[in-house]
Amino acid sequence: MKLSPRRLAWMQRIAALAIVLFWISFWMDHAQLPANVVDFEWCFLLPDILWIALVFWLASHWLIAHDPRAGIATAAGGSSMVYLGLLDAACNFRHGQYTESFSRGVLNAVVNAACILFGAFNLWYAITRRLDPALKQNEIR
């Protein structure tokens, strides 16, 4: 699969923006969620924004600039997204967030799957770009 660094960079920027928008919407409308779920979610505010969103923003900038640090930042952001998706899925499962309401369950499943898949894709991209000598040559130019 061929994906340009620029296209992945924009996908990372959209992901970073989506994380920030999630927290804005969560802050505005979390009253209907169970207290234990809200308490758990608040623990992720700073890590989501200060680590995942910031790392994806840096990775995207470095991808566009053909900076070699892009691979490490892409892997860091990707692994963080996989971790977030798995941890959130475990919490949702433990607290009945998939079964309490159909719409909330579907939304949670889609968000968790998106985190895991997008994170894994970023990891795959970082690893394959690092291992492919032809791609390394193109990065130098």
Backbone as a chain_set.jsonl record, in Angstrom:
{"seq": "MKLSPRRLAWMQRIAALAIVLFWISFWMDHAQLPANVVDFEWCFLLPDILWIALVFWLASHWLIAHDPRAGIATAAGGSSMVYLGLLDAACNFRHGQYTESFSRGVLNAVVNAACILFGAFNLWYAITRRLDPALKQNEIR", "coords": {"N": [[0.85, -1.176, 0.0], [0.611, 2.155, -0.917], [1.204, 5.195, 0.535], [1.423, 8.562, 0.758], [3.781, 10.581, 2.584], [2.746, 13.111, 3.101], [-0.052, 12.777, 2.96], [-0.487, 10.987, 5.118], [0.383, 12.689, 7.119], [-1.638, 14.634, 7.131], [-3.751, 13.033, 7.915], [-2.914, 12.441, 10.499], [-3.027, 14.991, 11.62], [-5.756, 15.461, 11.507], [-6.595, 13.465, 13.263], [-5.411, 14.408, 15.647], [-6.825, 16.806, 15.945], [-9.403, 15.737, 16.192], [-9.189, 14.476, 18.671], [-8.9, 16.663, 20.393], [-11.376, 17.917, 19.881], [-13.082, 15.901, 20.82], [-12.615, 16.099, 23.584], [-13.57, 18.658, 24.108], [-16.291, 18.311, 23.485], [-16.892, 16.307, 25.341], [-16.488, 17.638, 27.765], [-18.56, 19.475, 27.59], [-20.849, 17.862, 27.565], [-21.31, 15.523, 29.514], [-22.954, 14.626, 31.463], [-24.892, 12.577, 31.355], [-23.541, 10.211, 31.532], [-22.386, 7.407, 33.513], [-21.076, 8.015, 36.811], [-18.64, 6.721, 37.516], [-17.525, 6.153, 35.036], [-17.182, 8.7, 33.944], [-15.338, 9.718, 35.788], [-13.188, 8.002, 35.25], [-12.669, 8.683, 32.551], [-11.836, 11.395, 32.761], [-9.261, 11.132, 33.644], [-7.754, 10.874, 31.381], [-7.559, 13.25, 30.03], [-5.286, 15.131, 30.026], [-3.108, 13.35, 29.169], [-4.12, 12.58, 26.617], [-4.307, 15.027, 25.2], [-1.837, 16.389, 25.688], [0.042, 14.453, 25.045], [-0.731, 12.436, 22.962], [-2.146, 13.975, 20.943], [-0.351, 16.122, 20.609], [2.013, 14.755, 19.87], [1.189, 13.556, 17.457], [0.752, 15.893, 16.004], [3.348, 16.959, 15.877], [4.617, 14.821, 14.523], [3.26, 14.938, 12.091], [4.106, 17.411, 11.113], [6.86, 16.913, 10.845], [6.784, 14.806, 9.005], [5.871, 16.083, 6.678], [7.992, 17.836, 6.315], [9.974, 16.074, 5.684], [11.626, 15.189, 7.696], [13.761, 13.11, 9.537], [12.981, 12.446, 12.122], [10.31, 12.014, 12.047], [9.469, 9.346, 11.794], [9.902, 8.163, 14.333], [8.231, 9.755, 15.916], [5.789, 9.189, 14.695], [5.55, 6.458, 15.26], [5.451, 6.612, 18.065], [3.083, 8.093, 18.478], [1.27, 6.361, 17.221], [1.511, 3.965, 18.751], [0.604, 4.93, 21.164], [-2.047, 5.472, 20.531], [-3.033, 2.879, 20.05], [-2.748, 1.779, 22.608], [-4.458, 3.513, 24.055], [-6.929, 2.92, 22.779], [-7.25, 0.176, 23.437], [-7.251, 0.26, 26.26], [-9.44, 1.935, 26.753], [-11.449, 0.378, 25.594], [-11.43, -1.814, 27.335], [-12.29, -0.569, 29.698], [-14.832, 0.33, 28.857], [-16.067, -2.119, 28.386], [-16.008, -3.283, 30.978], [-17.683, -1.53, 32.353], [-20.126, -1.662, 31.114], [-20.606, -0.079, 28.845], [-20.94, -0.734, 26.203], [-23.309, -2.028, 26.019], [-25.317, -0.683, 27.395], [-26.713, 1.365, 26.046], [-27.786, 1.349, 22.709], [-26.897, 3.234, 20.736], [-24.801, 4.55, 22.085], [-23.172, 2.365, 22.582], [-22.456, 1.549, 19.97], [-21.13, 3.881, 19.11], [-18.982, 3.954, 20.968], [-17.705, 1.518, 20.28], [-16.944, 2.052, 17.62], [-15.21, 4.247, 17.988], [-13.234, 3.064, 19.633], [-12.293, 1.007, 17.919], [-11.357, 2.596, 15.804], [-9.26, 4.0, 17.063], [-7.495, 1.869, 17.693], [-7.013, 0.711, 15.138], [-6.08, 2.921, 13.577], [-3.889, 3.633, 15.096], [-2.342, 1.256, 14.935], [-1.882, 1.267, 12.188], [-0.258, 3.555, 11.942], [1.979, 2.668, 13.362], [2.765, 0.502, 11.71], [3.359, 1.94, 9.372], [5.509, 3.555, 10.23], [7.416, 1.589, 10.864], [7.753, 0.15, 8.417], [8.62, 2.163, 6.695], [11.013, 2.801, 7.844], [12.473, 0.499, 7.445], [12.653, 0.165, 4.697], [14.947, 0.637, 2.234], [14.745, 2.08, -0.161], [12.797, 3.974, 0.351], [14.071, 5.379, 2.349], [16.093, 6.629, 0.892], [14.551, 8.404, -0.625], [13.662, 10.075, 1.391], [15.893, 11.518, 2.043], [16.291, 13.312, 0.024]], "CA": [[0.0, 0.0, 0.0], [1.387, 3.388, -0.993], [0.592, 6.361, 1.163], [2.437, 9.594, 0.809], [3.971, 11.178, 3.904], [1.852, 14.266, 3.235], [-1.404, 12.285, 3.256], [-0.484, 10.51, 6.499], [0.497, 13.869, 7.98], [-2.972, 15.239, 7.276], [-4.549, 12.102, 8.724], [-2.476, 12.647, 11.883], [-3.56, 16.285, 12.074], [-7.195, 15.263, 11.732], [-6.706, 12.684, 14.5], [-5.098, 15.316, 16.757], [-7.967, 17.711, 16.081], [-10.532, 14.943, 16.7], [-8.976, 14.275, 20.111], [-9.232, 17.931, 21.058], [-12.833, 18.099, 19.773], [-13.701, 14.954, 21.748], [-12.559, 16.623, 24.95], [-14.491, 19.795, 24.188], [-17.658, 17.784, 23.558], [-17.029, 15.587, 26.611], [-16.625, 18.654, 28.811], [-19.863, 20.124, 27.456], [-21.99, 16.952, 27.677], [-20.964, 14.238, 30.117], [-23.855, 14.432, 32.6], [-25.683, 11.347, 31.252], [-22.682, 9.047, 31.732], [-22.211, 7.012, 34.917], [-20.011, 8.758, 37.495], [-17.354, 6.013, 37.459], [-16.999, 6.293, 33.676], [-16.721, 10.091, 33.833], [-14.117, 9.813, 36.584], [-12.141, 7.312, 34.498], [-12.351, 9.454, 31.346], [-11.105, 12.62, 33.097], [-7.838, 10.784, 33.817], [-7.091, 10.861, 30.08], [-7.562, 14.582, 29.42], [-3.933, 15.628, 29.752], [-2.333, 12.472, 28.275], [-4.645, 12.637, 25.246], [-3.983, 16.295, 24.546], [-0.417, 16.74, 25.773], [0.916, 13.441, 24.453], [-1.144, 11.882, 21.669], [-2.42, 15.03, 19.959], [0.882, 16.863, 20.356], [2.944, 13.901, 19.123], [0.707, 13.463, 16.073], [0.973, 17.183, 15.343], [4.78, 17.014, 15.554], [4.89, 13.821, 13.49], [2.75, 15.437, 10.811], [5.005, 18.482, 10.675], [8.107, 16.293, 10.423], [6.538, 14.048, 7.779], [5.817, 17.035, 5.556], [9.332, 18.409, 6.145], [10.887, 14.961, 5.418], [12.552, 15.121, 8.825], [13.865, 11.708, 9.97], [12.306, 12.246, 13.412], [8.891, 11.705, 11.8], [9.218, 7.927, 12.034], [9.817, 7.915, 15.769], [7.018, 10.416, 16.41], [4.661, 8.43, 14.161], [5.457, 5.229, 16.058], [5.023, 6.981, 19.423], [1.66, 8.429, 18.404], [0.523, 5.147, 16.886], [1.454, 3.052, 19.896], [-0.261, 5.568, 22.168], [-3.442, 5.288, 20.111], [-3.388, 1.48, 20.294], [-2.897, 1.653, 24.058], [-5.686, 4.216, 24.419], [-8.074, 2.157, 22.289], [-7.407, -1.049, 24.224], [-7.618, 0.614, 27.634], [-10.807, 2.448, 26.718], [-12.331, -0.764, 25.33], [-11.52, -2.58, 28.584], [-13.153, 0.194, 30.61], [-16.199, 0.289, 28.328], [-16.58, -3.469, 28.619], [-16.224, -3.46, 32.424], [-18.746, -0.657, 32.851], [-21.344, -1.843, 30.335], [-20.827, 1.012, 27.902], [-21.304, -1.269, 24.896], [-24.649, -2.622, 26.064], [-26.291, 0.166, 28.095], [-27.525, 2.031, 25.03], [-27.304, 0.914, 21.391], [-26.138, 4.293, 20.061], [-23.547, 4.755, 22.816], [-22.356, 1.173, 22.355], [-21.896, 1.617, 18.615], [-20.165, 4.979, 19.097], [-17.789, 3.506, 21.686], [-17.032, 0.485, 19.491], [-16.317, 2.701, 16.469], [-14.076, 5.04, 18.477], [-12.181, 2.139, 20.065], [-11.726, 0.372, 16.729], [-10.606, 3.612, 15.066], [-8.007, 4.229, 17.785], [-6.623, 0.696, 17.546], [-6.62, 0.543, 13.739], [-5.252, 4.051, 13.143], [-2.623, 3.496, 15.814], [-1.587, 0.157, 14.331], [-1.451, 1.713, 10.868], [0.88, 4.457, 12.14], [3.125, 1.82, 13.716], [3.159, -0.199, 10.495], [3.958, 2.926, 8.472], [6.822, 3.94, 10.763], [8.332, 0.442, 10.766], [8.071, -0.17, 7.022], [9.414, 3.252, 6.109], [12.361, 2.726, 8.411], [13.159, -0.68, 6.924], [12.721, 0.174, 3.236], [16.045, 1.513, 1.815], [14.319, 2.984, -1.243], [12.083, 5.083, 0.975], [15.071, 6.168, 3.061], [16.757, 7.469, -0.107], [13.63, 9.482, -0.976], [13.573, 11.001, 2.515], [17.091, 12.357, 2.091], [16.167, 14.358, -1.006]], "C": [[0.894, 1.238, 0.0], [0.572, 4.517, -0.382], [1.682, 7.406, 1.297], [2.581, 10.116, 2.239], [3.013, 12.357, 4.145], [0.429, 13.822, 3.597], [-1.494, 11.756, 4.685], [-0.402, 11.69, 7.463], [-0.866, 14.517, 8.187], [-3.914, 14.327, 8.062], [-4.191, 12.266, 10.207], [-3.016, 13.966, 12.431], [-5.056, 16.192, 12.346], [-7.418, 14.478, 13.021], [-6.438, 13.574, 15.717], [-6.263, 16.272, 17.012], [-9.181, 16.971, 16.643], [-10.402, 14.692, 18.198], [-9.345, 15.54, 20.879], [-10.748, 18.173, 21.022], [-13.589, 17.123, 20.673], [-13.733, 15.539, 23.148], [-13.435, 17.853, 25.126], [-15.916, 19.288, 24.316], [-17.891, 17.021, 24.857], [-17.248, 16.562, 27.758], [-18.022, 19.276, 28.785], [-21.032, 19.183, 27.755], [-21.578, 15.587, 28.22], [-21.904, 13.863, 31.267], [-24.609, 13.099, 32.552], [-24.846, 10.074, 31.442], [-22.593, 8.686, 33.21], [-20.987, 7.708, 35.537], [-18.659, 8.053, 37.408], [-16.715, 6.103, 36.071], [-16.447, 7.708, 33.473], [-15.405, 10.263, 34.578], [-12.944, 9.164, 35.857], [-11.71, 8.151, 33.294], [-11.52, 10.698, 31.658], [-9.614, 12.356, 33.284], [-7.058, 10.887, 32.503], [-6.994, 12.232, 29.425], [-6.151, 15.05, 29.058], [-3.108, 14.671, 28.889], [-2.815, 12.526, 26.82], [-4.19, 13.892, 24.525], [-2.488, 16.567, 24.531], [0.513, 15.687, 25.194], [0.436, 13.041, 23.064], [-1.347, 12.985, 20.626], [-1.145, 15.796, 19.614], [1.881, 16.043, 19.544], [2.493, 13.743, 17.675], [0.931, 14.78, 15.33], [2.451, 17.332, 14.958], [5.135, 16.036, 14.438], [4.433, 14.326, 12.123], [3.65, 16.534, 10.244], [6.303, 17.88, 10.132], [7.932, 15.443, 9.173], [6.555, 14.963, 6.565], [7.196, 17.615, 5.258], [10.38, 17.356, 5.786], [11.988, 14.871, 6.478], [12.596, 13.671, 9.319], [13.196, 11.431, 11.324], [10.834, 11.87, 13.246], [8.563, 10.25, 12.107], [9.046, 7.61, 13.51], [8.538, 8.537, 16.336], [5.771, 9.678, 15.919], [4.462, 7.14, 14.95], [4.97, 5.534, 17.473], [3.534, 7.32, 19.449], [0.807, 7.204, 18.133], [0.404, 4.2, 18.061], [0.583, 3.626, 21.007], [-1.733, 5.396, 21.825], [-3.897, 3.849, 20.331], [-3.64, 1.278, 21.783], [-4.196, 2.304, 24.528], [-6.916, 3.419, 24.008], [-8.323, 0.898, 23.103], [-7.836, -0.758, 25.659], [-9.057, 1.108, 27.707], [-11.808, 1.322, 26.466], [-12.506, -1.604, 26.595], [-12.435, -1.881, 29.586], [-14.607, 0.148, 30.146], [-16.837, -1.069, 28.568], [-16.915, -3.674, 30.097], [-17.416, -2.681, 32.946], [-20.001, -0.664, 31.979], [-21.636, -0.763, 29.308], [-21.157, 0.544, 26.492], [-22.757, -1.741, 24.868], [-25.701, -1.744, 26.718], [-27.251, 0.855, 27.127], [-26.934, 1.651, 23.673], [-26.422, 1.982, 20.748], [-24.807, 4.556, 20.759], [-22.615, 3.568, 22.603], [-21.687, 1.19, 20.996], [-20.836, 2.714, 18.537], [-18.87, 4.57, 19.79], [-17.012, 2.469, 20.892], [-16.305, 1.095, 18.29], [-15.09, 3.498, 16.901], [-12.927, 4.134, 18.892], [-11.508, 1.479, 18.876], [-10.881, 1.366, 15.931], [-9.263, 3.889, 15.739], [-7.024, 3.085, 17.549], [-6.122, 0.576, 16.108], [-5.726, 1.678, 13.245], [-3.898, 4.006, 13.834], [-1.751, 2.415, 15.21], [-1.076, 0.542, 12.943], [-0.235, 2.638, 10.978], [2.136, 3.671, 12.514], [3.663, 1.099, 12.485], [3.898, 0.749, 9.547], [5.374, 3.284, 8.939], [7.829, 2.807, 10.604], [8.715, 0.168, 9.319], [8.872, 0.936, 6.357], [10.84, 3.208, 6.619], [13.155, 1.573, 7.789], [13.37, -0.657, 5.414], [13.81, 1.145, 2.767], [15.635, 2.496, 0.717], [13.588, 4.198, -0.661], [13.041, 5.972, 1.749], [15.774, 7.118, 2.093], [15.872, 8.653, -0.482], [13.512, 10.499, 0.15], [14.74, 11.964, 2.528], [16.972, 13.521, 1.124], [15.334, 15.502, -0.546]], "O": [[1.814, 1.355, 0.81], [-0.582, 4.752, -0.74], [2.735, 7.153, 1.883], [1.623, 10.097, 3.012], [2.537, 12.563, 5.261], [-0.214, 14.434, 4.45], [-2.462, 12.04, 5.391], [-1.051, 11.684, 8.509], [-1.206, 14.905, 9.305], [-4.779, 14.809, 8.793], [-5.072, 12.233, 11.066], [-3.419, 14.035, 13.592], [-5.557, 16.778, 13.305], [-8.329, 14.791, 13.788], [-7.162, 13.498, 16.71], [-6.637, 16.514, 18.16], [-9.908, 17.514, 17.475], [-11.403, 14.695, 18.916], [-10.028, 15.476, 21.901], [-11.333, 18.589, 22.023], [-14.627, 17.478, 21.23], [-14.76, 15.484, 23.824], [-13.988, 18.061, 26.205], [-16.673, 19.773, 25.156], [-18.985, 17.084, 25.417], [-18.097, 16.336, 28.62], [-18.598, 19.566, 29.834], [-22.1, 19.645, 28.158], [-21.506, 14.611, 27.473], [-21.661, 12.88, 31.967], [-24.934, 12.544, 33.602], [-25.4, 8.977, 31.505], [-22.713, 9.559, 34.07], [-19.991, 7.953, 34.856], [-17.633, 8.714, 37.244], [-15.49, 6.125, 35.955], [-15.373, 7.885, 32.899], [-14.469, 10.877, 34.066], [-11.839, 9.705, 35.846], [-10.514, 8.311, 33.046], [-10.6, 11.028, 30.91], [-8.796, 13.257, 33.101], [-5.83, 10.978, 32.519], [-6.395, 12.356, 28.357], [-5.871, 15.331, 27.893], [-2.456, 15.128, 27.95], [-2.0, 12.519, 25.898], [-3.742, 13.834, 23.38], [-1.928, 16.931, 23.497], [1.664, 15.992, 24.881], [1.135, 13.287, 22.081], [-0.771, 12.921, 19.54], [-0.893, 16.085, 18.444], [2.523, 16.568, 18.634], [3.318, 13.79, 16.762], [1.266, 14.77, 14.146], [2.769, 17.776, 13.855], [5.869, 16.385, 13.514], [5.133, 14.161, 11.124], [3.918, 16.574, 9.043], [6.788, 18.293, 9.078], [8.849, 15.366, 8.355], [7.177, 14.653, 5.549], [7.538, 17.858, 4.101], [11.549, 17.692, 5.602], [13.13, 14.522, 6.18], [11.54, 13.064, 9.501], [12.88, 10.28, 11.626], [10.188, 11.454, 14.208], [7.487, 9.957, 12.628], [8.139, 6.869, 13.888], [7.845, 7.915, 17.141], [4.796, 9.559, 16.661], [3.331, 6.774, 15.27], [4.159, 4.786, 18.02], [2.81, 6.882, 20.343], [-0.25, 7.027, 18.737], [-0.678, 3.686, 18.34], [-0.1, 2.882, 21.71], [-2.567, 5.198, 22.709], [-5.03, 3.62, 20.754], [-4.638, 0.67, 22.169], [-4.946, 1.714, 25.307], [-7.845, 3.258, 24.8], [-9.468, 0.581, 23.425], [-8.691, -1.455, 26.207], [-9.802, 0.741, 28.616], [-12.889, 1.308, 27.053], [-13.613, -2.055, 26.891], [-13.255, -2.523, 30.243], [-15.511, -0.052, 30.957], [-18.015, -1.155, 28.914], [-17.986, -4.181, 30.428], [-18.087, -3.12, 33.879], [-20.843, 0.227, 32.093], [-22.792, -0.553, 28.94], [-21.607, 1.34, 25.667], [-23.359, -1.837, 23.799], [-26.889, -2.043, 26.601], [-28.456, 0.915, 27.37], [-25.714, 1.634, 23.51], [-25.329, 1.68, 20.269], [-23.791, 4.762, 20.094], [-21.405, 3.744, 22.459], [-20.501, 0.886, 20.873], [-19.766, 2.504, 17.966], [-17.782, 4.808, 19.266], [-15.784, 2.531, 20.835], [-15.18, 0.703, 17.978], [-14.046, 3.433, 16.252], [-11.775, 4.395, 18.547], [-10.281, 1.397, 18.827], [-9.81, 1.013, 15.437], [-8.241, 4.0, 15.061], [-5.855, 3.317, 17.241], [-4.93, 0.362, 15.885], [-4.726, 1.431, 12.57], [-2.875, 4.309, 13.221], [-0.557, 2.623, 14.994], [0.04, 0.18, 12.568], [0.709, 2.519, 10.198], [3.229, 3.976, 12.037], [4.87, 1.086, 12.244], [4.938, 0.395, 8.99], [6.313, 3.312, 8.143], [8.98, 3.051, 10.244], [9.895, -0.027, 9.025], [9.731, 0.65, 5.522], [11.774, 3.546, 5.891], [14.372, 1.669, 7.629], [14.204, -1.407, 4.906], [13.631, 2.357, 2.884], [16.129, 3.623, 0.677], [13.754, 5.318, -1.144], [12.851, 7.187, 1.805], [16.024, 8.276, 2.428], [16.361, 9.772, -0.64], [13.281, 11.678, -0.115], [14.601, 13.103, 2.973], [17.5, 14.602, 1.384], [15.134, 16.46, -1.292]]}, "num_chains": 1, "name": "protein.A"}
